[in-house]
Amino acid sequence: MRILFTIPHYYDPAGGGKYGSLKADSAPRRNALAGAIFSLHANLGRQQAFLGAPTVACNAAATADLEVVVCTTGGRHLLDEMRLPPDSFRHHATQAQPMYLGFECHEVLRQGLGRFDWFCYLEDDIALLDPLFFHKLEWFNRLAGDEAVLQPNRNEIAIGQRWHKLFVDGELSRPEWSTRWQDVNDRPPIEAEAFGVRVRFVRAANPHSGCFFLNARQMERWTQQPGFLAREPSFVGPLESAASFGILRHFRTYKPAPENAGFLEVRHLDNRYLGAKKKP
């Protein structure tokens, strides 16, 4: 399996602090980006071993060849501060407007057509921790077809809170951001048995997870749509649209239902919702 990951990354300490990329302290953003990149290699890459004499490579059935591309703009980034092996990622510098940087990742994904099996977008604070993540996606595509996209549920974890884990992408404050572009009543629930348990998937009124994952056929289909690379900020804003508007508009988007929310999940490394001082 060959997987292309693209990550938009921007940091400006003078930006006012509304987003994690604009806060004065660079350490949380640097650590989140490093954690996001390393999570890909540690959980999906081929440098995994089983302790023994000698130590031997393992997990061959679930590992993949990865290429991670970090897109930046205007030289405002923290790549030089990270302590990661130089082959962990490739730097793609642009001159895009910071709020629209995510759309530059779409162009990088298109350039990878014909060379990869999966095409992925991750915000720079998203960790992928499930070694079977792409096997689950392939299983879902066989079940629902390539017209459907399964989005993971994004969560945060914290000690000393009412909830140990909180899935953070709830209802939209303005439902029309979604209902204008999709009918969630069109073939809503999908149910099947996986790993000996019944799992259910529902149409996602809020498709946002800060990421998306398309197989090669889906990516090819998307690039052929008239709106590809239009940089249209119609879902919440440009940051959210880069992650979610394309799949919202051109695919039936699903998420695991609340009773099996963790079937497909990613970790949000910036505890914006389940923070040390903020209780749900």
N, C-alpha and C positions, 0 to 999 in steps of 0.2 A: 504494500500500500504506500502511495506517495501523497503527501499532504502539504499544501501550501498555506501558511498562516500569514496574515497581514495584520499589523498592529499600528494604529495611529498614536503618536506620542508627542506631546507638547508640554513645555514647562516655562512659565514666566512668573517669577516671584513678585513682580510688580503688578500683577494682573488684578488684584483686589480680593482674591480668596473665595469667590463664589464656587469654583470647582476645585478639585484636588490639584489640578495642574496649575492653579493660580495662587497657591498658598505660599507663604514666606519660607516655611521649612521644607526643604527639598527631600529630606530623608524618607518620609512616608511614600512619596511618589516614586522615588528611585527604587525603594525596596519593593513596592508593588509591581513595578515594571520588571524588575529582575525576577521576582517570584512568578509572574505570569509567564515569562519566557522559559524559566527553568522548569516550571511545572510541565510544560510541553515535552521537553527532552527527557525528564525523569520518568514520566508516566507513559509516554508513547514512543520515545526514541530507542535506539538499539543498544545503548550503553547501559544495559542492565545485566546483573550477574547474580549467581547463586553461590553463597559462600561454601567453599569446600577445598579439597586438596587434589587437584588444583581448583581455583575458582573458575566457574564456567558461565558463559552467556546463557541467559534465560529469557522467557516470555516471548520467544520467537513468533508464536502464533498471534500475538497481540501488538507487536511493535511495528513501526513504520519508518520510512525515510521522510525526514522533515526538512522543510525550508521555512525559516521564519524571517520575515521582512518587516522592519520597523520604519514607518514613514514619518518624517519630521518636516518642519518648515522653518525657514529663517534662522537656522542655527540655534533655536531655543529648545533644548532638550537636555536630558541627563545621561545620555549614553556613555559619555566619558567617565562617569562616576560609578558605573556598575562594574562589579568584579565577576564577570562571566567570561568563559573561554571565548576567544575571538570568533570561533566558528559557530557560536550559539545563534547568531542572527546576522542578517545583512542590512546595512543602513541604506535607506532610499531617501535622499534629501530632495525637498521640493520648495517652491515659493508660494504655496497655497495660503489662502487666508486661514488662520488657525481654526476657526469654527467649522471650516469646510475640509479640513485635512483628511477626514475619514473617506471622502470620495476619491482621494488619490489612491487609497488602498484598492478601490474597485478597479482602477486601471491596471495596477500591479497584478491583480487576480486575472484579469482578462489576458494579460501577457503570458500567463502560465498555462493557458489552454493547450491541450495536447501533451502536457508533461506531467500532470498530476491527476490523482483520482478524487481528491477533495480540495475544496477552495473555501477558506475560512477567514473570518473577520473577528477580531477580538479588541475590545477597548483595552487600554494599557493597565487595567487593574483587575483583569479577569483571569482566574486560575482554572485550568482544566485538570482534574484530579482522578478521573475515572479511566483506567486502562482499556475498558471495553466501550468507551464512548462512541467510537466510529462503528463498531460492530452493532451497537444498538441502533444507530442511525441507518445502517444498511438494512437491518431487519425491518425497521419501520418503513423504509422506502419500498421494500418488497411487499409489505402489507398494504400501504396506502397509495403507492405510485409516485412518480416523480413530480406530479402536480402538487404534492403536499410536502411541506417542510416541517420538521419537528424541531422546535426551539427548546433549549434547556430552561429549567427554572433556576434563576440566579438567587443565591443565598448569602447571608452573612452569619458569622458565628461570634459569640462573645461569652465570657465568664461574668457572672454577677448580674445577669439580666433575667427578666421573667422567662424569656425564651432562650434556649441555648442556640437555636438556629432559627433564622427568620428568612422566609422567602419574600423578596422585596419588591417584585414587580406586580403590584396589585392593580386595582381598577384605575383607569385613566381619569384625571380630573375633567377632561373634555372628551367624552366618548366619540365625538365626531372626528377626532383625529384618526380613529380606526374605522368607524361605521361608514365614513365617506368612501372608503376604498375596498371594504370587504363585507360580506354577509356571513356572519358567524353561524347562522342557522343553516347554511349550506353544508350538508353532510357533517353535522357537528361531532358526535362522539364516535370514536373508534375503540373497540375493545378486543383484546386478544390475550392469550396466555404466554407468559415469558418467564423462564426460570421457575416454572411450577406454580406461579401465582397469576391471578387475573389482573391485568393492567388496563387502564382507560386513558384515552387521550381526548382532549376537548379543543375546539376551535378557540384560538387565543384572541380575546377581545383586546388585550394588551400584548402584542407580539414581542415587545422589547425585552431583551436579555443582555444587551450590551455586546452582542455577538451574533453571528450566523454561520451556518455550515451547509454548503451545497456540494452535491456530487458533480462529476464532470458534465453529465448530461444536463443537470439543472443550471450549472454555470453557463454552459453554451446557450441554453434557451434564454437566460436572462440577458446575456450580452446582445442578443438579437432583437430585444425589445426597443422601441423608439425612445423610451425614457432613460435608457442606460447611460450613465455619466452625465445626466442632466443637472446634477447637484441641486435637486429640488428639496427644500426643507419643510415638506408638508406634514411630516409626522413629528409633532411637538416642536422640534427645532432642528437645525443642521446636524448637531451632534447625534441626536437620537435617530434622525432620518438616515444617516450613513449606515447605522447598524440595522435598521428595521424597515425603512420605507420600501426598499426594493423587494424584499420577500413578502411584505404585506400586500403590495400591489400586484405581484405576478404569481404568487403561489397561495394555496390554502395553508394557513399557518396553524399549527397545533402546539400544545404543550401537554406534558403529563398532568393529569387531573390532581386536585389537592390530596386525595387519599393515597396517591402514589407519586407525590411531587418529586421525590428523589430518584425516580427511575432514570431521569436524565437531568443533571444539574451541573452548574458551574459556581465557583466561589468568587464573590465580590470582595476584593482585598482592601477596599476602602469602606470601613464601617460607617457609612453615612446614615444608615437607618437604625442599626443595632449598635450604637456607639457606647462608650464607657459612661457617658452622662445623659444618654437619651434612651428612655424606655418606651416601647410601643404601647 
